[in-house]
């Protein structure tokens, strides 16, 4: 066992974990960050970030202005009947691959003094008095606070929601072609939807979410699903038949659910998708992950300065997390229901075409306040 006791150990080095590590290290707290893979690597992700997070990333030390990233200020939605609707996004956002952003954040974390363990898996944890012991394949580590940001899929004795809900599958490609650099398009199909927007390197991210039961009907053969279901939307058929695909095969993630979870459970603090995943169509998951890190870091700073107790820390973070995300996740699930039910989608788009107010309200639901 390592003799050093860290102020905070973080399991999972995605956007939430990396952001929390940097925020705490900037305030000179000792941080251990455990990541099972090695940076950089690709993830199934829409790779669009709302400008609500731009100032935050720059405060972390990420030089966004120097990266010449595509600025996105319009959304377009289509359905299998050829209906489409567009609207300007007042706040807008930018595109950047997780491959690029996670590496930038990891480098920044190391520069700030974070102890970053890559290619390291955590199996379990125990709480002994005021300290946590984290068991990994690299050894046992101790910390005063334990934060979990490993994503949607729990393991070991970390919190697992008891209620099972419908499963989804995410599929992602990077493509090149003559597509808009200022537009994010959402193309709906039976039991799913697909987003496309430009990222760094003049590439586009093409990422879709589909109900697992529909993919199962095609014996989990993604290419057959795409040809028989996604191609029903002419916009998607054109993309899939004309684009240059930059992967040999798509990235996939399965068993995605959008059920309610807990922000604090048995004295462990959960953030990002570990605390609750928001439906991609109707919420900016990348910004939400970073916002949850911001909320937790604020409370941890007070705790480490002995300004609040551990009980108050748990209460404050749970309250702030629920205030920021609980209602938004519920609305996201409702909006996803409309866009993933092909009997309702065309009707919903027809209403959107007639109501600018409704279009703008929907956009407001997908973009939070600057933090």
C-alpha positions in Angstrom: 0.0 0.0 0.0 1.3 3.5 -0.9 1.9 5.5 2.3 0.7 8.8 0.9 -2.9 9.8 1.7 -4.5 11.9 -1.1 -7.1 14.5 -0.6 -9.2 13.0 -3.4 -9.1 9.9 -5.5 -11.0 9.9 -8.7 -12.0 6.7 -10.6 -12.3 7.3 -14.3 -10.6 9.9 -16.4 -13.3 11.1 -18.8 -14.4 14.7 -19.0 -15.8 14.8 -15.4 -12.9 13.1 -13.8 -10.2 15.1 -15.6 -12.0 18.4 -15.0 -12.4 17.6 -11.2 -8.7 16.6 -11.0 -7.5 19.8 -12.6 -9.9 22.0 -10.5 -8.6 20.5 -7.2 -5.0 20.5 -8.3 -5.2 24.2 -9.2 -6.1 24.8 -5.6 -3.1 22.7 -4.5 -5.0 19.7 -3.2 -3.4 16.3 -3.8 -5.3 14.3 -6.4 -5.1 10.7 -7.6 -6.8 10.0 -10.9 -7.2 6.3 -12.0 -7.9 5.6 -15.7 -8.3 2.1 -17.1 -7.0 3.1 -20.6 -4.1 5.1 -22.0 -4.6 8.5 -23.6 -5.5 9.4 -26.3 -8.3 7.1 -27.3 -11.7 7.4 -29.1 -15.0 7.3 -27.3 -18.6 6.9 -28.5 -19.7 10.6 -28.1 -21.4 13.2 -30.2 -18.4 15.6 -29.7 -20.4 18.8 -29.7 -19.9 21.1 -26.7 -22.2 23.9 -25.8 -20.5 27.3 -25.4 -21.8 27.2 -21.8 -18.5 25.3 -21.1 -16.1 27.4 -23.2 -15.0 29.7 -20.4 -14.7 26.8 -18.0 -12.4 24.9 -20.3 -10.2 27.9 -20.8 -10.0 28.4 -17.0 -8.8 24.8 -16.8 -6.0 25.9 -19.1 -7.2 24.4 -22.4 -6.3 26.9 -25.3 -9.5 26.6 -27.3 -8.9 29.8 -29.2 -5.6 28.4 -30.6 -7.2 25.2 -31.8 -9.3 26.8 -34.7 -12.3 24.7 -33.8 -15.5 24.7 -35.9 -18.1 27.0 -34.4 -21.7 25.6 -34.6 -24.7 27.9 -34.4 -27.5 26.1 -36.2 -29.4 22.8 -35.6 -31.3 20.9 -38.3 -33.7 18.0 -37.7 -35.0 15.5 -40.3 -37.3 12.5 -40.4 -37.9 9.5 -42.6 -40.6 11.3 -44.6 -38.2 14.0 -45.8 -39.5 16.6 -43.4 -36.9 19.0 -42.0 -36.7 22.0 -39.7 -33.8 24.3 -38.8 -33.2 26.9 -36.1 -30.4 29.1 -35.1 -28.8 28.4 -31.7 -28.2 31.7 -29.8 -25.5 30.2 -27.5 -24.2 27.6 -30.0 -21.1 25.6 -29.4 -18.1 24.0 -31.0 -16.9 20.6 -32.2 -13.8 18.7 -30.9 -13.1 15.0 -30.7 -12.7 13.3 -27.4 -9.4 11.9 -28.7 -8.1 15.5 -28.8 -9.8 17.0 -25.8 -9.1 14.1 -23.3 -5.4 14.2 -24.2 -5.3 18.0 -23.7 -7.0 17.6 -20.3 -4.8 14.7 -19.3 -1.6 16.7 -20.1 -3.0 19.7 -18.2 -3.8 17.5 -15.2 -0.2 16.2 -15.1 1.1 19.8 -15.4 -1.0 20.8 -12.4 0.4 18.0 -10.3 -2.2 15.3 -10.5 -1.0 11.8 -10.0 -2.4 10.1 -13.1 -2.4 6.3 -13.3 -3.1 5.1 -16.8 -3.8 1.5 -17.8 -4.9 1.0 -14.3 -8.1 -0.8 -13.2 -9.9 -0.4 -10.0 -11.6 -3.5 -8.6 -13.2 -2.3 -5.3 -12.9 0.1 -2.4 -13.4 0.0 1.3 -13.9 2.8 3.8 -11.9 2.6 7.0 -12.7 5.4 9.4 -12.2 8.7 7.7 -10.2 7.2 4.8 -11.0 5.3 1.6 -8.8 2.4 0.4 -8.9 1.9 -3.3 -7.8 -1.5 -4.7 -6.3 -1.5 -8.2 -4.0 -3.7 -10.3 -1.2 -1.3 -9.5 -1.6 -1.4 -5.7 -3.8 0.0 -2.9 -4.2 3.8 -2.5 -5.7 5.9 0.3 -7.6 9.2 0.2 -9.9 11.4 2.3 -12.6 11.6 -0.5 -13.5 9.2 -3.2 -15.2 10.3 -6.5 -16.5 8.0 -9.2 -16.6 9.2 -12.8 -16.2 5.9 -14.7 -19.2 6.5 -16.9 -22.5 4.6 -17.4 -21.4 1.1 -16.4 -20.7 0.5 -12.7 -18.5 -2.3 -11.4 -17.2 -3.8 -8.1 -19.0 -2.5 -5.1 -19.8 1.0 -6.6 -23.4 2.1 -6.8 -25.6 0.3 -9.2 -29.2 1.5 -9.8 -31.7 -1.2 -9.0 -34.3 -0.5 -11.5 -33.6 -1.7 -15.1 -34.8 0.4 -18.0 -34.7 0.1 -21.8 -31.3 -0.4 -23.3 -29.8 1.6 -26.1 -26.7 1.1 -28.3 -24.4 4.0 -29.4 -22.5 3.8 -32.7 -19.8 6.3 -33.8 -17.8 7.0 -36.9 -15.5 9.8 -38.0 -16.1 10.7 -41.7 -14.9 13.3 -44.2 -16.9 14.9 -46.9 -18.6 18.1 -48.0 -20.8 18.8 -45.0 -21.6 22.0 -43.1 -19.1 23.3 -40.5 -21.6 25.5 -38.7 -24.6 23.1 -38.5 -25.3 20.2 -36.2 -27.9 17.9 -37.9 -30.1 15.4 -36.1 -31.5 12.8 -38.5 -34.3 10.6 -37.0 -35.2 7.0 -37.9 -37.3 4.2 -36.4 -36.2 3.8 -32.8 -33.2 6.1 -33.0 -31.5 9.2 -34.2 -28.2 10.2 -35.7 -26.2 13.3 -35.3 -23.5 14.8 -37.5 -21.3 17.8 -36.9 -17.8 19.0 -37.7 -14.9 18.5 -35.2 -11.2 19.3 -35.3 -9.0 18.2 -38.2 -11.8 19.0 -40.7 -13.5 15.7 -39.9 -17.1 15.1 -39.0 -18.5 13.1 -36.1 -21.3 10.8 -37.2 -22.9 9.2 -34.1 -26.2 7.5 -33.6 -28.3 6.0 -30.8 -30.6 3.1 -31.4 -32.8 0.9 -29.3 -31.1 -2.3 -28.5 -34.2 -4.3 -29.4 -34.1 -3.0 -33.0 -30.4 -3.9 -33.4 -31.2 -7.4 -32.0 -33.7 -7.9 -34.9 -30.7 -7.7 -37.2 -28.7 -10.2 -35.1 -26.6 -7.2 -34.0 -25.3 -6.7 -37.5 -24.7 -2.9 -37.6 -24.3 -2.7 -41.4 -27.7 -4.4 -42.0 -29.4 -2.2 -39.4 -28.0 0.9 -41.2 -29.1 -0.3 -44.7 -32.6 -1.3 -43.7 -33.4 1.4 -41.0 -31.2 4.4 -41.2 -31.4 4.5 -45.0 -35.1 5.1 -44.7 -34.1 8.7 -43.9 -32.8 10.0 -47.3 -30.5 12.4 -45.6 -28.8 9.5 -43.8 -28.7 7.4 -46.9 -26.8 10.1 -48.7 -24.3 10.5 -45.9 -23.7 6.8 -45.5 -23.3 6.2 -49.3 -21.2 9.2 -50.1 -19.0 9.9 -47.1 -15.4 8.7 -46.7 -15.3 6.6 -43.4 -12.1 7.1 -41.5 -12.5 4.0 -39.2 -12.1 0.4 -40.3 -15.2 -0.3 -38.2 -17.5 1.8 -36.0 -17.0 2.4 -32.3 -19.9 1.0 -30.3 -21.2 1.0 -26.7 -24.1 -1.1 -25.5 -26.4 -1.3 -22.5 -26.9 2.5 -22.3 -29.8 3.5 -20.0 -31.1 6.9 -18.9 -32.5 5.9 -15.6 -32.2 8.1 -12.4 -29.1 7.5 -10.3 -27.6 8.9 -7.1 -25.1 11.7 -6.9 -23.9 10.5 -3.5 -24.1 6.9 -2.3 -22.4 5.3 0.7 -20.1 8.4 1.1 -18.9 8.1 -2.5 -19.4 11.1 -4.8 -20.6 10.4 -8.4 -20.3 12.8 -11.3 -20.8 12.8 -15.1 -22.7 9.8 -16.5 -22.0 7.9 -13.3 -24.4 10.2 -11.5 -27.0 10.3 -14.3 -26.8 10.2 -18.1 -28.9 12.6 -20.1 -30.3 11.6 -23.5 -27.9 13.0 -26.2 -30.6 14.4 -28.4 -31.9 16.6 -25.7 -29.0 17.4 -23.5 -25.3 18.3 -23.8 -23.7 15.4 -22.0 -20.1 16.7 -22.4 -21.0 20.1 -20.8 -23.0 18.3 -18.1 -20.0 16.2 -17.1 -17.8 19.2 -16.7 -20.5 21.1 -14.8 -20.9 18.3 -12.3 -17.1 18.5 -11.7 -17.4 22.2 -11.2 -20.2 21.7 -8.7 -18.4 19.0 -6.7 -15.1 20.9 -6.7 -16.8 24.0 -5.2 -18.1 21.9 -2.3 -14.9 20.0 -1.8 -12.9 23.2 -1.6 -15.1 24.2 1.4 -14.7 20.8 3.0 -10.9 20.7 2.7 -10.7 24.1 4.3 -12.8 22.8 7.2 -15.6 25.2 6.4 -18.2 22.5 6.1 -18.5 18.9 7.5 -18.5 15.8 5.5 -22.2 15.4 6.1 -22.8 19.0 4.8 -20.5 18.2 1.8 -22.8 15.3 0.8 -25.9 17.3 1.4 -24.7 20.3 -0.6 -23.5 18.3 -3.6 -26.6 16.2 -3.8 -28.7 19.4 -3.7 -26.7 21.3 -6.3 -26.6 18.2 -8.6 -30.3 17.7 -8.4 -30.9 21.4 -9.0 -28.7 21.4 -12.1 -29.6 18.1 -13.7 -32.6 16.1 -12.3 -35.4 18.0 -14.0 -33.3 18.4 -17.2 -32.7 14.6 -17.4 -36.4 14.0 -17.0 -37.2 16.5 -19.8 -34.5 14.9 -22.0 -36.1 11.5 -21.7 -39.5 12.9 -22.7 -38.0 14.7 -25.7 -36.2 11.5 -26.7 -39.5 9.7 -26.6 -41.0 12.0 -29.2 -37.9 11.8 -31.5 -37.6 8.0 -31.3 -41.2 7.1 -31.9 -41.6 7.2 -35.7 -45.3 7.6 -35.3 -44.8 10.8 -33.4 -41.6 12.3 -35.0 -43.2 13.7 -38.1 -46.0 15.2 -36.1 -43.6 16.8 -33.7 -41.4 18.2 -36.6 -44.5 19.7 -38.2 -45.3 21.5 -35.0 -41.7 22.7 -34.7 -41.9 24.1 -38.2 -44.9 26.2 -37.3 -43.6 27.5 -33.9 -40.4 29.4 -33.6 -41.0 29.7 -29.9 -41.1 25.9 -29.5 -37.9 25.5 -31.5 -36.1 28.0 -29.3 -37.6 26.4 -26.2 -36.2 23.1 -27.3 -32.8 24.6 -27.9 -32.8 26.1 -24.4 -33.4 22.7 -23.0 -30.2 21.4 -24.6 -28.0 24.3 -23.5 -27.4 25.3 -19.9 -26.1 28.5 -18.4 -22.5 29.6 -18.7 -20.5 28.5 -15.6 
